[in-house]
Amino acid sequence: MNTKMNGKLIDYIELNPMWTQSGNPERISSGNGCALTLSATHHGDHDQFWIVLVKEGVEVARYNPRGVEHIRWTL
């Protein structure tokens, strides 16, 4: 990933079980008024990456990419 990918749409992500509250794998998907996008920004001396879940125009969650096992990008 790089900062040029900022705003790129994601179909779904699969979270590593170690990063979920239940300890089970979890899939987060776009659809039904929700959209997943990559936030890739540069902050002076480092880049910062988040996967952002937006519902009806409001950010409702952020996921650290380190906890993601799989990303399916929207084509």
Short mmCIF file of the C-alpha atoms (twelve columns), coordinates in Angstrom:
data_MODEL
# 
_entry.id   MODEL 
# 
loop_
_atom_site.group_PDB 
_atom_site.id 
_atom_site.type_symbol 
_atom_site.label_atom_id 
_atom_site.label_alt_id 
_atom_site.label_comp_id 
_atom_site.label_asym_id 
_atom_site.label_seq_id 
_atom_site.Cartn_x 
_atom_site.Cartn_y 
_atom_site.Cartn_z 
_atom_site.pdbx_PDB_model_num 
ATOM 1  C CA . MET A 1  0.000   0.000   0.000  1 
ATOM 2  C CA . ASN A 2  1.018   3.574   -0.562 1 
ATOM 3  C CA . THR A 3  -0.517  7.016   -0.080 1 
ATOM 4  C CA . LYS A 4  -1.591  7.158   -3.745 1 
ATOM 5  C CA . MET A 5  -4.196  4.521   -2.810 1 
ATOM 6  C CA . ASN A 6  -5.991  6.959   -0.464 1 
ATOM 7  C CA . GLY A 7  -9.757  6.652   -0.916 1 
ATOM 8  C CA . LYS A 8  -9.570  3.339   -2.790 1 
ATOM 9  C CA . LEU A 9  -12.797 1.370   -2.367 1 
ATOM 10 C CA . ILE A 10 -12.763 -2.044  -0.663 1 
ATOM 11 C CA . ASP A 11 -15.312 -4.812  -1.257 1 
ATOM 12 C CA . TYR A 12 -14.516 -6.593  2.025  1 
ATOM 13 C CA . ILE A 13 -11.828 -7.305  4.603  1 
ATOM 14 C CA . GLU A 14 -11.226 -10.417 6.677  1 
ATOM 15 C CA . LEU A 15 -9.892  -9.782  10.172 1 
ATOM 16 C CA . ASN A 16 -7.361  -12.032 11.862 1 
ATOM 17 C CA . PRO A 17 -9.028  -13.850 14.821 1 
ATOM 18 C CA . MET A 18 -6.374  -12.404 17.146 1 
ATOM 19 C CA . TRP A 19 -7.790  -8.930  16.389 1 
ATOM 20 C CA . THR A 20 -11.476 -9.701  17.056 1 
ATOM 21 C CA . GLN A 21 -13.320 -9.608  20.367 1 
ATOM 22 C CA . SER A 22 -14.792 -13.067 19.785 1 
ATOM 23 C CA . GLY A 23 -11.486 -14.696 18.829 1 
ATOM 24 C CA . ASN A 24 -13.081 -15.865 15.568 1 
ATOM 25 C CA . PRO A 25 -12.370 -14.684 12.026 1 
ATOM 26 C CA . GLU A 26 -14.601 -11.801 11.005 1 
ATOM 27 C CA . ARG A 27 -15.564 -10.405 7.581  1 
ATOM 28 C CA . ILE A 28 -16.515 -6.750  7.199  1 
ATOM 29 C CA . SER A 29 -18.193 -5.894  3.875  1 
ATOM 30 C CA . SER A 30 -19.297 -2.875  1.906  1 
ATOM 31 C CA . GLY A 31 -22.977 -2.694  0.945  1 
ATOM 32 C CA . ASN A 32 -26.350 -1.873  2.507  1 
ATOM 33 C CA . GLY A 33 -25.434 1.788   2.905  1 
ATOM 34 C CA . CYS A 34 -21.901 1.002   4.160  1 
ATOM 35 C CA . ALA A 35 -18.631 1.615   2.323  1 
ATOM 36 C CA . LEU A 36 -15.094 0.537   3.170  1 
ATOM 37 C CA . THR A 37 -12.251 2.749   1.968  1 
ATOM 38 C CA . LEU A 38 -8.530  2.984   2.522  1 
ATOM 39 C CA . SER A 39 -7.259  6.056   4.339  1 
ATOM 40 C CA . ALA A 40 -3.599  6.475   3.369  1 
ATOM 41 C CA . THR A 41 -2.038  9.732   4.525  1 
ATOM 42 C CA . HIS A 42 1.458   11.116  4.999  1 
ATOM 43 C CA . HIS A 43 2.316   12.795  8.309  1 
ATOM 44 C CA . GLY A 44 5.678   14.515  7.885  1 
ATOM 45 C CA . ASP A 45 8.013   11.614  8.570  1 
ATOM 46 C CA . HIS A 46 5.670   8.616   8.257  1 
ATOM 47 C CA . ASP A 47 2.682   7.246   6.389  1 
ATOM 48 C CA . GLN A 48 -0.469  6.196   8.207  1 
ATOM 49 C CA . PHE A 49 -2.953  3.600   6.963  1 
ATOM 50 C CA . TRP A 50 -6.486  2.806   8.168  1 
ATOM 51 C CA . ILE A 51 -9.471  1.011   6.698  1 
ATOM 52 C CA . VAL A 52 -12.500 3.218   7.290  1 
ATOM 53 C CA . LEU A 53 -16.124 2.050   7.469  1 
ATOM 54 C CA . VAL A 54 -18.606 4.777   6.496  1 
ATOM 55 C CA . LYS A 55 -22.366 4.360   6.898  1 
ATOM 56 C CA . GLU A 56 -24.657 6.890   5.241  1 
ATOM 57 C CA . GLY A 57 -21.818 9.426   5.046  1 
ATOM 58 C CA . VAL A 58 -20.703 9.051   8.679  1 
ATOM 59 C CA . GLU A 59 -17.524 7.280   9.787  1 
ATOM 60 C CA . VAL A 60 -18.555 4.503   12.172 1 
ATOM 61 C CA . ALA A 61 -15.349 2.451   12.514 1 
ATOM 62 C CA . ARG A 62 -11.644 2.248   11.662 1 
ATOM 63 C CA . TYR A 63 -9.628  -0.932  11.298 1 
ATOM 64 C CA . ASN A 64 -5.874  -1.189  11.578 1 
ATOM 65 C CA . PRO A 65 -4.524  -2.945  8.456  1 
ATOM 66 C CA . ARG A 66 -2.145  -4.975  10.644 1 
ATOM 67 C CA . GLY A 67 -5.168  -6.962  11.852 1 
ATOM 68 C CA . VAL A 68 -6.439  -7.689  8.349  1 
ATOM 69 C CA . GLU A 69 -5.642  -11.046 6.765  1 
ATOM 70 C CA . HIS A 70 -7.271  -10.361 3.407  1 
ATOM 71 C CA . ILE A 71 -8.464  -7.317  1.441  1 
ATOM 72 C CA . ARG A 72 -10.658 -7.623  -1.619 1 
ATOM 73 C CA . TRP A 73 -10.501 -4.367  -3.543 1 
ATOM 74 C CA . THR A 74 -13.533 -3.117  -5.454 1 
ATOM 75 C CA . LEU A 75 -12.861 -3.357  -9.172 1 
# 
